[in-house]
Amino acid sequence: MSNFGVIKRDGSRAEFEIQRIINAIKKAASAVNISDEFYCHQIGQEVGNEIFTPSSRRD
């Protein structure tokens, strides 16, 4: 998506990967017996859009 980075729990830095968000949503959905991958992907994309919307960034 972009060269947006994240700081991990151990202090290391990594490039933001929307697929990691989508995978986490799939795991959470699976835990409550939801198996609609399209729905999970759509939610992940919405999260990514919120992160990359200029008004949602913290300065």
PDB file with SEQRES, HELIX, SHEET and CRYST1 records, atoms N, CA, C and O in Angstrom:
SEQRES   1 A   59  MET SER ASN PHE GLY VAL ILE LYS ARG ASP GLY SER ARG          
SEQRES   2 A   59  ALA GLU PHE GLU ILE GLN ARG ILE ILE ASN ALA ILE LYS          
SEQRES   3 A   59  LYS ALA ALA SER ALA VAL ASN ILE SER ASP GLU PHE TYR          
SEQRES   4 A   59  CYS HIS GLN ILE GLY GLN GLU VAL GLY ASN GLU ILE PHE          
SEQRES   5 A   59  THR PRO SER SER ARG ARG ASP                                  
HELIX    1 AA1 ILE A   18  ALA A   31  1                                  14    
HELIX    2 AA2 GLU A   37  PHE A   52  1                                  16    
HELIX    3 AA3 PRO A   54  SER A   56  5                                   3    
SHEET    1 AA1 2 GLY A   5  ILE A   7  0                                        
SHEET    2 AA1 2 ARG A  13  GLU A  15 -1                                        
CRYST1    1.000    1.000    1.000  90.00  90.00  90.00 P 1           1          
ATOM      1  N   MET A   1       0.822  -1.185   0.000  1.00  0.00           N  
ATOM      2  CA  MET A   1       0.000   0.000   0.000  1.00  0.00           C  
ATOM      3  C   MET A   1       0.868   1.252   0.000  1.00  0.00           C  
ATOM      4  O   MET A   1       0.669   2.148  -0.820  1.00  0.00           O  
ATOM      5  N   SER A   2       1.819   1.314   0.907  1.00  0.00           N  
ATOM      6  CA  SER A   2       2.683   2.485   1.009  1.00  0.00           C  
ATOM      7  C   SER A   2       3.921   2.109   1.801  1.00  0.00           C  
ATOM      8  O   SER A   2       4.053   0.974   2.259  1.00  0.00           O  
ATOM      9  N   ASN A   3       4.818   3.054   1.959  1.00  0.00           N  
ATOM     10  CA  ASN A   3       6.022   2.812   2.754  1.00  0.00           C  
ATOM     11  C   ASN A   3       5.774   3.170   4.209  1.00  0.00           C  
ATOM     12  O   ASN A   3       6.666   3.689   4.882  1.00  0.00           O  
ATOM     13  N   PHE A   4       4.604   2.906   4.688  1.00  0.00           N  
ATOM     14  CA  PHE A   4       4.205   3.188   6.052  1.00  0.00           C  
ATOM     15  C   PHE A   4       4.806   2.117   6.950  1.00  0.00           C  
ATOM     16  O   PHE A   4       4.716   0.931   6.634  1.00  0.00           O  
ATOM     17  N   GLY A   5       5.412   2.509   8.055  1.00  0.00           N  
ATOM     18  CA  GLY A   5       6.041   1.541   8.931  1.00  0.00           C  
ATOM     19  C   GLY A   5       5.311   1.388  10.247  1.00  0.00           C  
ATOM     20  O   GLY A   5       4.502   2.231  10.632  1.00  0.00           O  
ATOM     21  N   VAL A   6       5.610   0.303  10.926  1.00  0.00           N  
ATOM     22  CA  VAL A   6       5.056   0.042  12.250  1.00  0.00           C  
ATOM     23  C   VAL A   6       6.202  -0.268  13.200  1.00  0.00           C  
ATOM     24  O   VAL A   6       7.260  -0.740  12.786  1.00  0.00           O  
ATOM     25  N   ILE A   7       5.977   0.003  14.469  1.00  0.00           N  
ATOM     26  CA  ILE A   7       6.949  -0.360  15.497  1.00  0.00           C  
ATOM     27  C   ILE A   7       6.366  -1.561  16.232  1.00  0.00           C  
ATOM     28  O   ILE A   7       5.274  -1.487  16.796  1.00  0.00           O  
ATOM     29  N   LYS A   8       7.097  -2.654  16.219  1.00  0.00           N  
ATOM     30  CA  LYS A   8       6.632  -3.894  16.826  1.00  0.00           C  
ATOM     31  C   LYS A   8       6.831  -3.853  18.338  1.00  0.00           C  
ATOM     32  O   LYS A   8       7.501  -2.961  18.858  1.00  0.00           O  
ATOM     33  N   ARG A   9       6.253  -4.809  19.031  1.00  0.00           N  
ATOM     34  CA  ARG A   9       6.347  -4.872  20.499  1.00  0.00           C  
ATOM     35  C   ARG A   9       7.786  -4.911  20.993  1.00  0.00           C  
ATOM     36  O   ARG A   9       8.101  -4.350  22.043  1.00  0.00           O  
ATOM     37  N   ASP A  10       8.660  -5.574  20.237  1.00  0.00           N  
ATOM     38  CA  ASP A  10      10.058  -5.687  20.665  1.00  0.00           C  
ATOM     39  C   ASP A  10      10.884  -4.456  20.300  1.00  0.00           C  
ATOM     40  O   ASP A  10      12.093  -4.428  20.534  1.00  0.00           O  
ATOM     41  N   GLY A  11      10.234  -3.434  19.725  1.00  0.00           N  
ATOM     42  CA  GLY A  11      10.925  -2.199  19.372  1.00  0.00           C  
ATOM     43  C   GLY A  11      11.462  -2.163  17.956  1.00  0.00           C  
ATOM     44  O   GLY A  11      11.898  -1.111  17.487  1.00  0.00           O  
ATOM     45  N   SER A  12      11.438  -3.290  17.267  1.00  0.00           N  
ATOM     46  CA  SER A  12      11.925  -3.300  15.887  1.00  0.00           C  
ATOM     47  C   SER A  12      10.893  -2.644  14.974  1.00  0.00           C  
ATOM     48  O   SER A  12       9.723  -2.503  15.328  1.00  0.00           O  
ATOM     49  N   ARG A  13      11.353  -2.253  13.802  1.00  0.00           N  
ATOM     50  CA  ARG A  13      10.469  -1.603  12.830  1.00  0.00           C  
ATOM     51  C   ARG A  13      10.239  -2.543  11.653  1.00  0.00           C  
ATOM     52  O   ARG A  13      11.114  -3.321  11.275  1.00  0.00           O  
ATOM     53  N   ALA A  14       9.044  -2.452  11.087  1.00  0.00           N  
ATOM     54  CA  ALA A  14       8.694  -3.275   9.928  1.00  0.00           C  
ATOM     55  C   ALA A  14       7.755  -2.477   9.031  1.00  0.00           C  
ATOM     56  O   ALA A  14       7.085  -1.547   9.480  1.00  0.00           O  
ATOM     57  N   GLU A  15       7.720  -2.855   7.759  1.00  0.00           N  
ATOM     58  CA  GLU A  15       6.802  -2.213   6.826  1.00  0.00           C  
ATOM     59  C   GLU A  15       5.377  -2.687   7.120  1.00  0.00           C  
ATOM     60  O   GLU A  15       5.153  -3.858   7.426  1.00  0.00           O  
ATOM     61  N   PHE A  16       4.422  -1.767   7.026  1.00  0.00           N  
ATOM     62  CA  PHE A  16       3.019  -2.112   7.230  1.00  0.00           C  
ATOM     63  C   PHE A  16       2.567  -3.067   6.133  1.00  0.00           C  
ATOM     64  O   PHE A  16       2.821  -2.831   4.952  1.00  0.00           O  
ATOM     65  N   GLU A  17       1.896  -4.144   6.530  1.00  0.00           N  
ATOM     66  CA  GLU A  17       1.373  -5.121   5.572  1.00  0.00           C  
ATOM     67  C   GLU A  17      -0.104  -5.351   5.866  1.00  0.00           C  
ATOM     68  O   GLU A  17      -0.460  -5.924   6.895  1.00  0.00           O  
ATOM     69  N   ILE A  18      -0.960  -4.900   4.953  1.00  0.00           N  
ATOM     70  CA  ILE A  18      -2.407  -5.058   5.138  1.00  0.00           C  
ATOM     71  C   ILE A  18      -2.785  -6.527   5.266  1.00  0.00           C  
ATOM     72  O   ILE A  18      -3.753  -6.851   5.953  1.00  0.00           O  
ATOM     73  N   GLN A  19      -2.045  -7.423   4.620  1.00  0.00           N  
ATOM     74  CA  GLN A  19      -2.369  -8.850   4.695  1.00  0.00           C  
ATOM     75  C   GLN A  19      -2.278  -9.369   6.127  1.00  0.00           C  
ATOM     76  O   GLN A  19      -3.012 -10.285   6.498  1.00  0.00           O  
ATOM     77  N   ARG A  20      -1.397  -8.804   6.923  1.00  0.00           N  
ATOM     78  CA  ARG A  20      -1.299  -9.229   8.328  1.00  0.00           C  
ATOM     79  C   ARG A  20      -2.561  -8.850   9.094  1.00  0.00           C  
ATOM     80  O   ARG A  20      -3.015  -9.600   9.959  1.00  0.00           O  
ATOM     81  N   ILE A  21      -3.127  -7.690   8.778  1.00  0.00           N  
ATOM     82  CA  ILE A  21      -4.382  -7.259   9.402  1.00  0.00           C  
ATOM     83  C   ILE A  21      -5.507  -8.206   8.972  1.00  0.00           C  
ATOM     84  O   ILE A  21      -6.305  -8.654   9.796  1.00  0.00           O  
ATOM     85  N   ILE A  22      -5.557  -8.496   7.690  1.00  0.00           N  
ATOM     86  CA  ILE A  22      -6.599  -9.391   7.167  1.00  0.00           C  
ATOM     87  C   ILE A  22      -6.486 -10.776   7.805  1.00  0.00           C  
ATOM     88  O   ILE A  22      -7.500 -11.372   8.168  1.00  0.00           O  
ATOM     89  N   ASN A  23      -5.274 -11.288   7.944  1.00  0.00           N  
ATOM     90  CA  ASN A  23      -5.083 -12.601   8.578  1.00  0.00           C  
ATOM     91  C   ASN A  23      -5.565 -12.598  10.026  1.00  0.00           C  
ATOM     92  O   ASN A  23      -6.164 -13.573  10.481  1.00  0.00           O  
ATOM     93  N   ALA A  24      -5.308 -11.515  10.749  1.00  0.00           N  
ATOM     94  CA  ALA A  24      -5.764 -11.413  12.138  1.00  0.00           C  
ATOM     95  C   ALA A  24      -7.289 -11.386  12.201  1.00  0.00           C  
ATOM     96  O   ALA A  24      -7.889 -11.997  13.086  1.00  0.00           O  
ATOM     97  N   ILE A  25      -7.910 -10.679  11.264  1.00  0.00           N  
ATOM     98  CA  ILE A  25      -9.375 -10.631  11.215  1.00  0.00           C  
ATOM     99  C   ILE A  25      -9.934 -12.020  10.909  1.00  0.00           C  
ATOM    100  O   ILE A  25     -10.935 -12.429  11.498  1.00  0.00           O  
ATOM    101  N   LYS A  26      -9.296 -12.744   9.998  1.00  0.00           N  
ATOM    102  CA  LYS A  26      -9.740 -14.111   9.674  1.00  0.00           C  
ATOM    103  C   LYS A  26      -9.660 -15.015  10.901  1.00  0.00           C  
ATOM    104  O   LYS A  26     -10.572 -15.802  11.151  1.00  0.00           O  
ATOM    105  N   LYS A  27      -8.580 -14.907  11.661  1.00  0.00           N  
ATOM    106  CA  LYS A  27      -8.428 -15.729  12.868  1.00  0.00           C  
ATOM    107  C   LYS A  27      -9.501 -15.390  13.894  1.00  0.00           C  
ATOM    108  O   LYS A  27     -10.085 -16.282  14.508  1.00  0.00           O  
ATOM    109  N   ALA A  28      -9.760 -14.092  14.078  1.00  0.00           N  
ATOM    110  CA  ALA A  28     -10.789 -13.675  15.030  1.00  0.00           C  
ATOM    111  C   ALA A  28     -12.164 -14.155  14.574  1.00  0.00           C  
ATOM    112  O   ALA A  28     -12.960 -14.627  15.386  1.00  0.00           O  
ATOM    113  N   ALA A  29     -12.440 -14.035  13.289  1.00  0.00           N  
ATOM    114  CA  ALA A  29     -13.727 -14.484  12.750  1.00  0.00           C  
ATOM    115  C   ALA A  29     -13.885 -15.994  12.917  1.00  0.00           C  
ATOM    116  O   ALA A  29     -14.957 -16.481  13.273  1.00  0.00           O  
ATOM    117  N   SER A  30     -12.821 -16.713  12.659  1.00  0.00           N  
ATOM    118  CA  SER A  30     -12.853 -18.166  12.797  1.00  0.00           C  
ATOM    119  C   SER A  30     -13.163 -18.581  14.238  1.00  0.00           C  
ATOM    120  O   SER A  30     -13.842 -19.581  14.470  1.00  0.00           O  
ATOM    121  N   ALA A  31     -12.666 -17.816  15.188  1.00  0.00           N  
ATOM    122  CA  ALA A  31     -12.893 -18.127  16.602  1.00  0.00           C  
ATOM    123  C   ALA A  31     -14.369 -18.025  16.978  1.00  0.00           C  
ATOM    124  O   ALA A  31     -14.806 -18.624  17.961  1.00  0.00           O  
ATOM    125  N   VAL A  32     -15.139 -17.263  16.190  1.00  0.00           N  
ATOM    126  CA  VAL A  32     -16.574 -17.140  16.453  1.00  0.00           C  
ATOM    127  C   VAL A  32     -17.398 -17.755  15.314  1.00  0.00           C  
ATOM    128  O   VAL A  32     -18.542 -17.370  15.070  1.00  0.00           O  
ATOM    129  N   ASN A  33     -16.779 -18.720  14.630  1.00  0.00           N  
ATOM    130  CA  ASN A  33     -17.433 -19.511  13.572  1.00  0.00           C  
ATOM    131  C   ASN A  33     -17.922 -18.693  12.380  1.00  0.00           C  
ATOM    132  O   ASN A  33     -18.982 -18.980  11.824  1.00  0.00           O  
ATOM    133  N   ILE A  34     -17.163 -17.687  11.989  1.00  0.00           N  
ATOM    134  CA  ILE A  34     -17.435 -16.942  10.760  1.00  0.00           C  
ATOM    135  C   ILE A  34     -16.344 -17.333   9.776  1.00  0.00           C  
ATOM    136  O   ILE A  34     -15.157 -17.205  10.076  1.00  0.00           O  
ATOM    137  N   SER A  35     -16.748 -17.815   8.590  1.00  0.00           N  
ATOM    138  CA  SER A  35     -15.747 -18.290   7.634  1.00  0.00           C  
ATOM    139  C   SER A  35     -15.818 -17.572   6.289  1.00  0.00           C  
ATOM    140  O   SER A  35     -15.301 -18.084   5.296  1.00  0.00           O  
ATOM    141  N   ASP A  36     -16.437 -16.414   6.236  1.00  0.00           N  
ATOM    142  CA  ASP A  36     -16.587 -15.655   4.996  1.00  0.00           C  
ATOM    143  C   ASP A  36     -15.312 -14.855   4.719  1.00  0.00           C  
ATOM    144  O   ASP A  36     -15.120 -13.775   5.278  1.00  0.00           O  
ATOM    145  N   GLU A  37     -14.440 -15.391   3.851  1.00  0.00           N  
ATOM    146  CA  GLU A  37     -13.161 -14.740   3.575  1.00  0.00           C  
ATOM    147  C   GLU A  37     -13.331 -13.386   2.908  1.00  0.00           C  
ATOM    148  O   GLU A  37     -12.570 -12.460   3.187  1.00  0.00           O  
ATOM    149  N   PHE A  38     -14.317 -13.257   2.031  1.00  0.00           N  
ATOM    150  CA  PHE A  38     -14.554 -11.974   1.367  1.00  0.00           C  
ATOM    151  C   PHE A  38     -14.887 -10.905   2.400  1.00  0.00           C  
ATOM    152  O   PHE A  38     -14.381  -9.785   2.324  1.00  0.00           O  
ATOM    153  N   TYR A  39     -15.731 -11.246   3.361  1.00  0.00           N  
ATOM    154  CA  TYR A  39     -16.112 -10.316   4.427  1.00  0.00           C  
ATOM    155  C   TYR A  39     -14.885  -9.892   5.235  1.00  0.00           C  
ATOM    156  O   TYR A  39     -14.720  -8.709   5.536  1.00  0.00           O  
ATOM    157  N   CYS A  40     -14.034 -10.838   5.583  1.00  0.00           N  
ATOM    158  CA  CYS A  40     -12.816 -10.540   6.345  1.00  0.00           C  
ATOM    159  C   CYS A  40     -11.887  -9.641   5.542  1.00  0.00           C  
ATOM    160  O   CYS A  40     -11.309  -8.696   6.079  1.00  0.00           O  
ATOM    161  N   HIS A  41     -11.745  -9.936   4.260  1.00  0.00           N  
ATOM    162  CA  HIS A  41     -10.889  -9.127   3.399  1.00  0.00           C  
ATOM    163  C   HIS A  41     -11.439  -7.702   3.296  1.00  0.00           C  
ATOM    164  O   HIS A  41     -10.679  -6.735   3.336  1.00  0.00           O  
ATOM    165  N   GLN A  42     -12.739  -7.580   3.167  1.00  0.00           N  
ATOM    166  CA  GLN A  42     -13.379  -6.269   3.063  1.00  0.00           C  
ATOM    167  C   GLN A  42     -13.145  -5.453   4.337  1.00  0.00           C  
ATOM    168  O   GLN A  42     -12.831  -4.265   4.258  1.00  0.00           O  
ATOM    169  N   ILE A  43     -13.292  -6.066   5.488  1.00  0.00           N  
ATOM    170  CA  ILE A  43     -13.045  -5.368   6.751  1.00  0.00           C  
ATOM    171  C   ILE A  43     -11.581  -4.955   6.836  1.00  0.00           C  
ATOM    172  O   ILE A  43     -11.278  -3.840   7.259  1.00  0.00           O  
ATOM    173  N   GLY A  44     -10.677  -5.835   6.442  1.00  0.00           N  
ATOM    174  CA  GLY A  44      -9.248  -5.507   6.448  1.00  0.00           C  
ATOM    175  C   GLY A  44      -8.936  -4.314   5.567  1.00  0.00           C  
ATOM    176  O   GLY A  44      -8.141  -3.453   5.944  1.00  0.00           O  
ATOM    177  N   GLN A  45      -9.553  -4.254   4.399  1.00  0.00           N  
ATOM    178  CA  GLN A  45      -9.342  -3.118   3.500  1.00  0.00           C  
ATOM    179  C   GLN A  45      -9.873  -1.832   4.123  1.00  0.00           C  
ATOM    180  O   GLN A  45      -9.256  -0.777   3.978  1.00  0.00           O  
ATOM    181  N   GLU A  46     -11.004  -1.906   4.811  1.00  0.00           N  
ATOM    182  CA  GLU A  46     -11.556  -0.727   5.479  1.00  0.00           C  
ATOM    183  C   GLU A  46     -10.614  -0.241   6.575  1.00  0.00           C  
ATOM    184  O   GLU A  46     -10.422   0.964   6.742  1.00  0.00           O  
ATOM    185  N   VAL A  47     -10.031  -1.170   7.319  1.00  0.00           N  
ATOM    186  CA  VAL A  47      -9.054  -0.800   8.348  1.00  0.00           C  
ATOM    187  C   VAL A  47      -7.863  -0.113   7.696  1.00  0.00           C  
ATOM    188  O   VAL A  47      -7.415   0.932   8.167  1.00  0.00           O  
ATOM    189  N   GLY A  48      -7.350  -0.686   6.622  1.00  0.00           N  
ATOM    190  CA  GLY A  48      -6.232  -0.081   5.903  1.00  0.00           C  
ATOM    191  C   GLY A  48      -6.559   1.305   5.397  1.00  0.00           C  
ATOM    192  O   GLY A  48      -5.731   2.211   5.486  1.00  0.00           O  
ATOM    193  N   ASN A  49      -7.760   1.481   4.864  1.00  0.00           N  
ATOM    194  CA  ASN A  49      -8.171   2.800   4.381  1.00  0.00           C  
ATOM    195  C   ASN A  49      -8.216   3.814   5.516  1.00  0.00           C  
ATOM    196  O   ASN A  49      -7.813   4.963   5.334  1.00  0.00           O  
ATOM    197  N   GLU A  50      -8.697   3.406   6.673  1.00  0.00           N  
ATOM    198  CA  GLU A  50      -8.734   4.313   7.826  1.00  0.00           C  
ATOM    199  C   GLU A  50      -7.323   4.708   8.261  1.00  0.00           C  
ATOM    200  O   GLU A  50      -7.074   5.862   8.609  1.00  0.00           O  
ATOM    201  N   ILE A  51      -6.416   3.753   8.238  1.00  0.00           N  
ATOM    202  CA  ILE A  51      -5.038   4.038   8.643  1.00  0.00           C  
ATOM    203  C   ILE A  51      -4.396   5.038   7.696  1.00  0.00           C  
ATOM    204  O   ILE A  51      -3.656   5.921   8.129  1.00  0.00           O  
ATOM    205  N   PHE A  52      -4.674   4.903   6.412  1.00  0.00           N  
ATOM    206  CA  PHE A  52      -4.019   5.750   5.423  1.00  0.00           C  
ATOM    207  C   PHE A  52      -4.791   7.008   5.061  1.00  0.00           C  
ATOM    208  O   PHE A  52      -4.360   7.762   4.188  1.00  0.00           O  
ATOM    209  N   THR A  53      -5.926   7.252   5.714  1.00  0.00           N  
ATOM    210  CA  THR A  53      -6.655   8.500   5.504  1.00  0.00           C  
ATOM    211  C   THR A  53      -5.952   9.581   6.315  1.00  0.00           C  
ATOM    212  O   THR A  53      -5.774   9.420   7.523  1.00  0.00           O  
ATOM    213  N   PRO A  54      -5.546  10.682   5.678  1.00  0.00           N  
ATOM    214  CA  PRO A  54      -4.777  11.718   6.392  1.00  0.00           C  
ATOM    215  C   PRO A  54      -5.418  12.196   7.692  1.00  0.00           C  
ATOM    216  O   PRO A  54      -4.695  12.496   8.642  1.00  0.00           O  
ATOM    217  N   SER A  55      -6.725  12.276   7.771  1.00  0.00           N  
ATOM    218  CA  SER A  55      -7.366  12.770   8.993  1.00  0.00           C  
ATOM    219  C   SER A  55      -7.260  11.784  10.148  1.00  0.00           C  
ATOM    220  O   SER A  55      -7.483  12.168  11.296  1.00  0.00           O  
ATOM    221  N   SER A  56      -6.925  10.518   9.879  1.00  0.00           N  
ATOM    222  CA  SER A  56      -6.832   9.526  10.946  1.00  0.00           C  
ATOM    223  C   SER A  56      -5.420   9.389  11.508  1.00  0.00           C  
ATOM    224  O   SER A  56      -5.213   8.684  12.496  1.00  0.00           O  
ATOM    225  N   ARG A  57      -4.457  10.050  10.893  1.00  0.00           N  
ATOM    226  CA  ARG A  57      -3.069   9.960  11.378  1.00  0.00           C  
ATOM    227  C   ARG A  57      -2.854  10.861  12.578  1.00  0.00           C  
ATOM    228  O   ARG A  57      -3.411  11.955  12.668  1.00  0.00           O  
ATOM    229  N   ARG A  58      -2.028  10.373  13.504  1.00  0.00           N  
ATOM    230  CA  ARG A  58      -1.655  11.186  14.660  1.00  0.00           C  
ATOM    231  C   ARG A  58      -0.313  11.830  14.385  1.00  0.00           C  
ATOM    232  O   ARG A  58       0.601  11.177  13.882  1.00  0.00           O  
ATOM    233  N   ASP A  59      -0.188  13.103  14.708  1.00  0.00           N  
ATOM    234  CA  ASP A  59       1.089  13.813  14.515  1.00  0.00           C  
ATOM    235  C   ASP A  59       1.835  13.965  15.810  1.00  0.00           C  
ATOM    236  O   ASP A  59       2.925  14.536  15.831  1.00  0.00           O  
TER     237      ASP A  59                                                      
END                                                                             
